[in-house]
Amino acid sequence: MVGIYPDATIIQEEKMTMNELTFIKQPNEASDILGQFYDQNGKIIDLTHPKRLIGTDLKSLRVLNVIAVADGEKKIEAIYRAIKGKYITLLITDEATAISLLNMEVK
């Protein structure tokens, strides 16, 4: 699972369990924003757990100005997918992450 680890905020804050994440991981290579998951192309993965969450749904992010702050090797793939899904308008990151993202776009 890209960007989701036992130390992820969604696990630490007990919004999801590791069992739920394992279930999501098996058929999908998933990343998440606000506890809602998307695939390698940025397409939303239809799951039932977002109905238990309070917050902005992922589809709404496409019409909002979203400023994301993210960095680190573990998150590069998830950030890239979020950009592809058009969930992020502006990204604040470090130089190494930015270079990695640019290199991914070249491939």
C-alpha positions as CSV (number, residue, x, y, z in Angstrom):
1,M,0.0,0.0,0.0
2,V,1.5,3.3,-1.1
3,G,1.7,6.0,1.6
4,I,-0.1,3.9,4.3
5,Y,2.0,2.4,7.1
6,P,1.2,1.3,10.7
7,D,2.5,4.8,11.8
8,A,0.1,6.6,9.4
9,T,-2.1,9.2,11.0
10,I,-5.3,7.3,9.9
11,I,-4.1,4.3,11.9
12,Q,-2.7,6.2,14.9
13,E,-5.9,8.2,15.3
14,E,-7.9,4.9,15.0
15,K,-10.0,6.0,12.0
16,M,-9.2,2.7,10.4
17,T,-7.7,-0.6,11.6
18,M,-4.8,-2.4,10.1
19,N,-7.3,-5.2,9.2
20,E,-9.3,-2.7,7.1
21,L,-6.1,-1.5,5.5
22,T,-5.0,-5.0,4.7
23,F,-8.4,-5.6,3.1
24,I,-8.0,-2.5,0.9
25,K,-4.4,-3.4,0.1
26,Q,-5.1,-6.8,-1.3
27,P,-7.0,-6.0,-4.5
28,N,-5.6,-2.4,-4.9
29,E,-2.4,-0.5,-4.8
30,A,-4.0,2.4,-2.9
31,S,-3.1,5.8,-1.5
32,D,-5.3,8.1,0.6
33,I,-6.3,11.6,1.3
34,L,-8.6,12.4,4.3
35,G,-9.1,8.6,4.8
36,Q,-10.4,8.1,1.3
37,F,-8.5,5.9,-1.1
38,Y,-7.5,6.3,-4.7
39,D,-5.6,4.0,-7.2
40,Q,-2.4,4.5,-9.2
41,N,-4.4,6.6,-11.7
42,G,-6.0,8.9,-9.1
43,K,-9.4,7.1,-9.5
44,I,-11.4,6.9,-6.3
45,I,-11.7,3.4,-4.9
46,D,-15.3,2.8,-3.8
47,L,-15.3,1.7,-0.1
48,T,-17.8,1.8,2.7
49,H,-15.6,3.2,5.5
50,P,-15.7,6.9,4.2
51,K,-19.4,6.9,5.2
52,R,-18.1,6.7,8.8
53,L,-15.9,9.7,8.4
54,I,-16.8,13.4,8.8
55,G,-15.1,15.7,6.4
56,T,-14.7,16.8,2.8
57,D,-15.2,14.0,0.3
58,L,-12.5,13.3,-2.2
59,K,-14.5,14.3,-5.3
60,S,-15.0,17.8,-3.8
61,L,-11.3,18.4,-3.7
62,R,-11.2,18.6,-7.5
63,V,-13.2,21.9,-7.5
64,L,-11.5,23.5,-4.5
65,N,-8.1,25.1,-4.2
66,V,-6.2,22.5,-2.2
67,I,-2.8,23.3,-0.8
68,A,-1.0,20.1,0.2
69,V,2.0,19.9,2.4
70,A,3.8,16.6,2.0
71,D,7.3,15.2,1.6
72,G,9.4,12.1,2.1
73,E,10.3,9.1,0.2
74,K,7.4,7.0,1.6
75,K,4.9,9.5,0.2
76,I,6.2,10.2,-3.3
77,E,4.0,7.7,-5.1
78,A,0.9,8.8,-3.1
79,I,1.6,12.5,-3.9
80,Y,2.1,11.7,-7.5
81,R,-1.2,9.8,-7.6
82,A,-3.0,12.7,-5.9
83,I,-1.6,15.1,-8.5
84,K,-2.8,12.8,-11.3
85,G,-6.2,12.6,-9.6
86,K,-6.4,16.4,-9.5
87,Y,-6.9,16.5,-5.8
88,I,-4.1,18.9,-5.2
89,T,-3.9,22.5,-6.6
90,L,-0.6,23.5,-5.0
91,L,2.0,21.3,-3.4
92,I,4.5,22.5,-0.7
93,T,7.4,20.0,-0.5
94,D,11.1,19.6,-0.1
95,E,13.6,19.6,-3.0
96,A,14.2,15.8,-3.0
97,T,10.5,15.0,-3.2
98,A,10.0,17.6,-6.0
99,I,12.8,16.1,-8.0
100,S,11.5,12.6,-7.5
101,L,8.0,13.7,-8.7
102,L,9.5,15.4,-11.8
103,N,11.4,12.3,-12.6
104,M,8.2,10.2,-12.3
105,E,6.5,12.5,-14.8
106,V,9.4,12.0,-17.3
107,K,8.9,8.2,-17.3
